[in-house]
Amino acid sequence: MYRAFRKKALGSLILSNAFIKTATFEGMYKNGIPTQALIDHHVSMAKGGVALTTVSYGAVSADARTFEHQMYINERSLVKLQKLTSAVHEAGGKLSIQLTHCGYFSKNKAQKRPLAPSRIFNEYGCLSGIVFSKAMNQEDLERVASDFATAAAALKSVGFDAVELHMGHGYLLSQFLSPWTNRRKDNYGGSIENRARYPLEVLKAIKKKVGTAFPVLVKLNLSDGFKGGFSLEDCIYVCRQLEQTACEAVILSGGFTSKTPFYLMRGAVPLKGLIQNSNSWAERITMAFFGPLIIKKYPYTSNFFLKQASLVRQAVSIPLVYLGGVDSKKGIEQIMDAGFDFIAIGRALIHDADFLKKLEAGTLIESGCNRCNQCVVEMDREGISCVL
């Protein structure tokens, strides 16, 4: 296990160890501006021994938000984000942020026709009056790629050490990769070569803007988690292309937010809290009646993605970040033995920001997180936290 606590290079960036705090939506914003709670959250990760902590969901434009009060990269949010980078650096850590566009997965009423690869029914926003997406034309494709690149450059300028391009979980770039949402008949649809074209173009636009020395990680699904979605074979193809595009590392994840949201997290589904957090009576009633049917529960096991991720590890040489069920000394040893370069952790660190310090010191061998997933509910209350 102690191999993971040695210094690691992420491209030109030297990290103090192999551990990354994975992006988990914090909910620590007021009118789209990060609060002091967000700074405190990520500082606690750095002080707890995380080498690279990741801010979740940095929408690249106002239209890229899933809801109106979500943070997006602009002059106002950058002022606070610069304070965040300074605080994390002072605490001895490095900082990354997810670059994301929601695509059709939106309740943002400022965007009546959210963009997507194809015209898609919006299960997430239909009760808010946002029923169908608009299929992106060439002008849309170019503008959104530019938004990603401009946001990345702005974040670099305020002290971020890396960015994470989100190609997973059913957001815009994932929607292009998935045959379930990409029904285009042009060069951006059909085969995996075509479906991967636009996400790779966005990555190239970012790299051109920020320079080759600035690390860009990519979050990519191993699988969408349902038949007819993005598959493990698709994942391996995209990883090989990312290797050629000089991406610094790939974070292997899974699940499609609008269809298989708990494929990533596993464990309990906190349905009661999710219903209480719904924005309207229509949403609450729908969740109460249909939630048990539409939100599938997946049993939790330690290192639950390791079998799938190991098949990718055997197929590619690009640096890979393992994510999924990291909760113990034994699990970390298994991941390192399987040849992964970095390890991303979520709930174990939300439960205890000093989880890694205690593992390294030998005072802990396993996380106390019970996978109740109430932390998901807290995202939409006072901000993500462990209720235990």
C-alpha positions as CSV (number, residue, x, y, z in Angstrom):
1,M,0.0,0.0,0.0
2,Y,2.8,2.4,0.8
3,R,3.8,2.6,-2.9
4,A,0.7,4.8,-3.3
5,F,2.1,7.3,-0.8
6,R,5.2,8.1,-2.9
7,K,5.5,11.1,-5.1
8,K,3.9,10.7,-8.6
9,A,4.2,12.7,-11.8
10,L,1.0,13.7,-13.6
11,G,2.6,14.9,-16.8
12,S,4.7,17.9,-15.7
13,L,2.9,18.2,-12.3
14,I,4.6,16.4,-9.4
15,L,2.0,15.1,-6.8
16,S,2.9,14.2,-3.2
17,N,1.2,10.8,-3.6
18,A,-1.1,8.8,-5.9
19,F,-4.4,9.9,-4.3
20,I,-7.0,12.2,-5.9
21,K,-10.1,13.4,-4.2
22,T,-12.7,12.7,-6.9
23,A,-15.2,15.3,-8.0
24,T,-18.4,15.0,-6.0
25,F,-20.9,17.8,-6.4
26,E,-20.4,19.9,-3.3
27,G,-23.5,22.1,-3.4
28,M,-21.4,24.8,-1.7
29,Y,-22.5,27.8,-3.8
30,K,-24.7,30.9,-3.3
31,N,-26.3,32.3,-6.5
32,G,-23.6,30.5,-8.5
33,I,-20.7,31.8,-6.5
34,P,-18.5,29.4,-4.4
35,T,-18.8,29.9,-0.6
36,Q,-16.3,29.7,2.1
37,A,-17.6,26.2,2.8
38,L,-16.2,25.1,-0.6
39,I,-12.8,26.5,0.3
40,D,-12.9,24.8,3.7
41,H,-13.9,21.5,2.1
42,H,-11.0,21.3,-0.3
43,V,-8.5,22.6,2.2
44,S,-9.5,19.8,4.6
45,M,-8.7,17.3,1.8
46,A,-5.3,18.8,1.2
47,K,-4.5,18.8,4.9
48,G,-5.7,15.2,5.1
49,G,-3.1,14.1,2.6
50,V,-4.9,14.2,-0.7
51,A,-2.4,15.1,-3.4
52,L,-4.9,16.5,-5.9
53,T,-8.4,17.6,-4.9
54,T,-11.0,18.1,-7.5
55,V,-13.8,20.8,-7.6
56,S,-16.9,19.3,-9.1
57,Y,-18.9,20.6,-12.0
58,G,-17.3,23.7,-13.4
59,A,-19.9,24.6,-16.1
60,V,-18.1,26.1,-19.0
61,S,-20.8,28.7,-19.8
62,A,-24.2,29.9,-18.5
63,D,-25.9,27.5,-20.8
64,A,-23.9,24.5,-19.6
65,R,-25.5,24.5,-16.1
66,T,-28.0,21.8,-15.1
67,F,-29.9,24.4,-13.0
68,E,-29.9,28.2,-12.9
69,H,-28.0,28.7,-9.6
70,Q,-25.2,26.3,-10.4
71,M,-21.7,27.7,-10.7
72,Y,-20.2,28.4,-14.1
73,I,-16.8,29.8,-15.1
74,N,-17.1,33.6,-15.3
75,E,-15.4,36.7,-13.9
76,R,-17.4,36.6,-10.6
77,S,-16.8,32.9,-9.8
78,L,-13.2,33.1,-10.8
79,V,-12.5,35.7,-8.0
80,K,-13.6,33.2,-5.4
81,L,-11.9,30.3,-7.2
82,Q,-8.6,32.1,-7.1
83,K,-9.0,32.3,-3.3
84,L,-9.7,28.6,-3.3
85,T,-6.5,27.7,-5.2
86,S,-4.4,29.9,-2.9
87,A,-5.9,28.2,0.2
88,V,-5.3,24.7,-1.1
89,H,-1.7,25.5,-2.1
90,E,-1.1,27.0,1.3
91,A,-2.4,23.7,2.8
92,G,0.1,21.8,0.8
93,G,-2.2,20.4,-1.9
94,K,-2.8,20.7,-5.6
95,L,-6.2,21.6,-7.2
96,S,-8.1,20.5,-10.3
97,I,-11.7,21.2,-11.5
98,Q,-14.2,19.4,-13.7
99,L,-15.0,21.1,-17.0
100,T,-18.5,20.2,-17.8
101,H,-21.5,20.9,-20.0
102,C,-24.9,19.4,-19.1
103,G,-26.1,18.8,-22.6
104,Y,-29.8,18.0,-22.5
105,F,-29.7,17.0,-18.8
106,S,-31.0,20.4,-17.6
107,K,-33.5,22.2,-15.5
108,N,-32.0,25.5,-16.4
109,K,-35.0,27.6,-17.5
110,A,-32.7,30.2,-19.0
111,Q,-32.0,27.6,-21.7
112,K,-35.4,26.5,-23.1
113,R,-33.8,24.2,-25.7
114,P,-30.7,22.7,-24.2
115,L,-28.1,21.4,-26.6
116,A,-27.4,17.7,-27.2
117,P,-26.0,15.5,-30.0
118,S,-29.6,14.8,-31.1
119,R,-33.2,15.7,-30.3
120,I,-33.7,13.9,-27.0
121,F,-36.6,13.7,-24.4
122,N,-35.4,15.3,-21.2
123,E,-36.6,13.1,-18.3
124,Y,-34.7,15.3,-15.8
125,G,-36.2,18.7,-16.9
126,C,-39.5,17.8,-18.4
127,L,-41.5,18.7,-15.3
128,S,-39.7,22.1,-15.4
129,G,-41.0,22.7,-18.9
130,I,-37.7,21.8,-20.6
131,V,-39.0,18.8,-22.6
132,F,-36.7,18.3,-25.6
133,S,-33.2,19.1,-26.6
134,K,-31.9,20.8,-29.7
135,A,-29.6,18.8,-31.9
136,M,-26.3,20.7,-32.2
137,N,-25.3,22.2,-35.5
138,Q,-21.8,23.0,-36.6
139,E,-21.9,26.5,-35.1
140,D,-23.0,25.1,-31.8
141,L,-20.2,22.5,-31.9
142,E,-17.6,25.1,-32.5
143,R,-19.0,27.6,-29.9
144,V,-19.2,25.0,-27.1
145,A,-15.7,23.6,-27.9
146,S,-14.4,27.2,-27.6
147,D,-16.3,27.6,-24.3
148,F,-14.4,24.5,-22.9
149,A,-11.1,25.9,-24.0
150,T,-11.7,29.4,-22.8
151,A,-12.8,28.1,-19.4
152,A,-9.7,25.9,-19.0
153,A,-7.4,28.9,-19.8
154,A,-9.2,31.1,-17.3
155,L,-8.9,28.4,-14.6
156,K,-5.2,28.0,-15.3
157,S,-4.8,31.8,-14.9
158,V,-6.2,31.8,-11.4
159,G,-3.9,29.0,-10.2
160,F,-5.5,25.6,-10.9
161,D,-2.9,22.9,-11.3
162,A,-5.0,20.8,-13.7
163,V,-8.5,20.4,-15.2
164,E,-10.6,17.4,-15.6
165,L,-12.6,17.1,-18.9
166,H,-15.9,15.3,-18.0
167,M,-16.7,12.8,-20.7
168,G,-18.8,10.6,-18.4
169,H,-22.0,10.2,-16.4
170,G,-24.4,11.3,-19.2
171,Y,-23.4,14.9,-19.6
172,L,-22.8,16.5,-23.0
173,L,-19.6,14.8,-24.1
174,S,-20.9,11.5,-22.7
175,Q,-24.1,12.0,-24.7
176,F,-22.0,12.1,-27.8
177,L,-20.1,8.9,-26.8
178,S,-23.3,7.0,-26.0
179,P,-25.3,5.4,-28.8
180,W,-28.4,5.7,-26.6
181,T,-28.3,9.5,-26.9
182,N,-26.3,10.1,-30.1
183,R,-28.5,9.4,-33.1
184,R,-26.7,11.6,-35.5
185,K,-26.3,10.6,-39.2
186,D,-23.2,12.8,-39.9
187,N,-19.5,12.4,-39.0
188,Y,-20.3,12.7,-35.3
189,G,-22.7,9.8,-35.0
190,G,-22.9,6.0,-35.7
191,S,-19.6,4.2,-35.1
192,I,-17.5,4.7,-32.0
193,E,-15.0,6.4,-34.2
194,N,-17.6,9.0,-35.1
195,R,-19.2,9.3,-31.6
196,A,-15.8,10.0,-30.1
197,R,-14.9,12.6,-32.7
198,Y,-16.5,15.6,-30.9
199,P,-15.2,14.9,-27.4
200,L,-11.7,14.5,-28.8
201,E,-12.0,17.8,-30.7
202,V,-13.0,19.5,-27.4
203,L,-9.9,18.0,-25.7
204,K,-7.6,19.2,-28.6
205,A,-9.1,22.7,-28.3
206,I,-8.4,22.8,-24.6
207,K,-4.8,21.5,-25.1
208,K,-4.2,24.1,-27.8
209,K,-5.4,26.9,-25.5
210,V,-3.6,25.9,-22.2
211,G,-0.4,24.4,-23.7
212,T,1.0,20.9,-23.5
213,A,2.6,21.4,-20.1
214,F,-0.7,22.0,-18.3
215,P,-2.3,18.6,-17.2
216,V,-5.7,17.6,-18.5
217,L,-7.4,14.5,-17.1
218,V,-10.4,12.9,-18.7
219,K,-13.2,11.3,-16.8
220,L,-14.6,8.5,-18.9
221,N,-17.2,5.8,-18.4
222,L,-16.2,2.2,-18.3
223,S,-19.8,1.6,-19.2
224,D,-23.1,3.5,-19.1
225,G,-24.5,0.6,-17.1
226,F,-27.3,-0.4,-19.5
227,K,-27.9,-2.3,-22.7
228,G,-27.5,0.0,-25.8
229,G,-25.2,2.5,-24.0
230,F,-21.5,3.2,-24.1
231,S,-19.7,-0.1,-23.6
232,L,-16.4,-1.4,-22.2
233,E,-15.2,-1.9,-25.8
234,D,-16.0,1.7,-26.6
235,C,-14.1,2.8,-23.5
236,I,-11.0,0.9,-24.6
237,Y,-11.2,2.5,-28.1
238,V,-11.5,6.0,-26.6
239,C,-8.6,5.4,-24.2
240,R,-6.4,4.5,-27.1
241,Q,-7.4,7.7,-28.8
242,L,-6.8,9.7,-25.7
243,E,-3.3,8.2,-25.5
244,Q,-2.6,9.7,-29.0
245,T,-4.1,13.1,-28.0
246,A,-1.6,13.5,-25.1
247,C,-4.1,13.4,-22.3
248,E,-2.3,13.1,-19.0
249,A,-4.5,10.5,-17.4
250,V,-8.0,8.9,-17.7
251,I,-10.3,8.5,-14.7
252,L,-12.3,5.4,-15.2
253,S,-15.9,5.8,-13.9
254,G,-19.4,4.7,-14.9
255,G,-23.1,5.3,-15.0
256,F,-25.5,7.7,-16.8
257,T,-27.1,10.2,-14.5
258,S,-30.5,10.3,-16.1
259,K,-30.8,6.5,-16.4
260,T,-28.4,4.7,-14.0
261,P,-27.3,7.3,-11.4
262,F,-26.4,4.8,-8.6
263,Y,-24.3,2.6,-10.9
264,L,-21.4,4.8,-9.9
265,M,-22.0,5.0,-6.1
266,R,-23.5,1.6,-5.2
267,G,-25.2,1.0,-1.8
268,A,-28.4,2.4,-0.4
269,V,-30.7,4.7,-2.4
270,P,-31.7,7.6,-0.1
271,L,-35.1,8.0,-1.8
272,K,-36.9,9.8,1.1
273,G,-34.2,12.6,1.1
274,L,-34.2,12.9,-2.7
275,I,-38.0,13.3,-2.6
276,Q,-37.7,16.1,0.0
277,N,-35.1,17.9,-2.1
278,S,-37.3,17.9,-5.2
279,N,-38.1,21.4,-6.5
280,S,-41.9,21.0,-7.0
281,W,-44.9,19.0,-5.9
282,A,-45.0,17.4,-9.3
283,E,-41.4,16.2,-8.9
284,R,-42.1,14.9,-5.4
285,I,-45.2,13.0,-6.4
286,T,-43.4,11.5,-9.5
287,M,-40.4,10.5,-7.3
288,A,-42.6,9.0,-4.6
289,F,-44.6,6.8,-7.1
290,F,-41.9,6.0,-9.7
291,G,-38.6,6.5,-7.8
292,P,-38.4,2.9,-6.6
293,L,-39.0,1.7,-10.1
294,I,-36.7,4.0,-12.0
295,I,-33.8,4.4,-9.6
296,K,-32.1,1.0,-9.6
297,K,-30.1,-0.1,-6.6
298,Y,-26.7,-1.7,-7.0
299,P,-25.1,-3.7,-4.2
300,Y,-21.9,-2.2,-2.8
301,T,-18.6,-4.2,-2.8
302,S,-15.1,-2.8,-2.3
303,N,-13.3,-1.9,-5.5
304,F,-16.5,-2.6,-7.5
305,F,-15.1,-1.4,-10.8
306,L,-11.8,-3.2,-10.5
307,K,-12.6,-6.1,-12.8
308,Q,-13.8,-3.8,-15.7
309,A,-11.0,-1.3,-15.1
310,S,-8.4,-4.0,-15.2
311,L,-9.4,-5.0,-18.7
312,V,-8.8,-1.4,-19.8
313,R,-5.4,-1.4,-17.9
314,Q,-4.4,-4.5,-19.9
315,A,-5.3,-2.8,-23.2
316,V,-3.7,0.6,-22.9
317,S,-0.5,2.2,-21.5
318,I,-1.9,5.7,-20.8
319,P,-1.9,6.6,-17.1
320,L,-5.1,5.4,-15.5
321,V,-6.9,6.6,-12.3
322,Y,-8.9,3.9,-10.5
323,L,-12.2,5.0,-9.0
324,G,-14.9,3.0,-7.4
325,G,-15.3,1.5,-3.9
326,V,-11.8,2.5,-2.5
327,D,-12.3,2.0,1.3
328,S,-9.4,0.1,2.8
329,K,-5.7,-0.7,3.0
330,K,-6.3,-4.1,1.4
331,G,-8.3,-2.5,-1.5
332,I,-5.5,0.0,-2.2
333,E,-3.0,-2.8,-2.4
334,Q,-5.2,-4.6,-4.9
335,I,-5.4,-1.5,-7.1
336,M,-1.7,-0.9,-7.0
337,D,-1.0,-4.6,-7.8
338,A,-3.3,-4.3,-10.8
339,G,-1.1,-1.6,-12.3
340,F,-3.1,1.6,-11.8
341,D,-1.2,4.9,-11.6
342,F,-3.5,6.9,-9.4
343,I,-6.4,6.3,-7.1
344,A,-9.5,8.5,-6.8
345,I,-11.6,8.4,-3.6
346,G,-14.9,10.0,-2.8
347,R,-17.1,8.8,0.1
348,A,-14.3,7.6,2.4
349,L,-12.9,11.1,2.3
350,I,-16.3,12.8,2.8
351,H,-16.8,10.5,5.8
352,D,-13.3,11.4,7.2
353,A,-11.0,13.9,5.5
354,D,-8.1,12.3,7.4
355,F,-8.8,8.8,6.0
356,L,-5.4,8.7,4.1
357,K,-3.4,10.1,7.0
358,K,-4.8,7.4,9.3
359,L,-4.2,4.6,6.7
360,E,-0.6,5.7,6.3
361,A,0.0,5.9,10.0
362,G,-1.5,2.5,10.5
363,T,-4.3,3.6,12.9
364,L,-7.0,2.7,10.4
365,I,-7.4,-0.2,8.0
366,E,-10.9,0.5,6.6
367,S,-13.2,3.4,6.2
368,G,-16.2,3.9,8.6
369,C,-18.5,4.9,5.7
370,N,-21.5,2.6,5.6
371,R,-22.6,3.5,2.0
372,C,-25.9,5.0,3.2
373,N,-25.5,7.7,0.5
374,Q,-27.1,10.3,2.6
375,C,-24.2,12.5,1.6
376,V,-25.9,12.7,-1.8
377,V,-29.0,14.2,-0.2
378,E,-26.8,16.7,1.7
379,M,-25.5,18.1,-1.6
380,D,-28.8,19.9,-2.1
381,R,-29.1,21.1,1.5
382,E,-26.2,22.8,3.3
383,G,-23.6,21.1,1.1
384,I,-22.1,17.7,0.9
385,S,-21.2,16.1,4.2
386,C,-21.3,12.8,6.1
387,V,-24.4,12.4,8.4
388,L,-22.8,9.7,10.6
